[in-house]
Amino acid sequence: MQLTKAEEQVMQIMWKLGEGIVKDIRDQFKDPKPARNTVSTVVRILEKKGFVGHKAYGNVYLYRPLVSKKEYSRSQLFGIIETYFNNSFPAMASFFALEKDLSIRELDKLLDDTRKELKKSKKRK
């Protein structure tokens, strides 16, 4: 599911905090900070979308992310690959290599780093 810019800002804060009340979330914004009601509304929307849950302590709600940053990042990245690169990771990698004007040495390092990460990942499984 796609998040709006405001929702994504709040989720970035939630992932950083782990949990917090609306005041905690609002305090993480740079000045000028959004209104408390604005942050509260965004958090409730995120809750309806299933991204955030809460525990009630009297009339205070402690919010926590239900979707991890890794899960959200993965879904967004795969959505981009599907939508813009015909579901082809090599097409996406080529696009970014050309856009960033990567040298052969940089591409070789990227390939080596990817191999190492794949080996680590397979060992953990």
Protein Blocks (a to p, Z undefined) as FASTA:
>chain_A
ZZdfklmmmmmmmmmnopacfklmmmmpccddddfklmmmmmmmmmmnopaccddehjac
cdddfbdfklmmmmmmmmmmmmmnoopaklmmmmmmmmnopafklmmmmmmmmmmmmmmm
mmmZZ
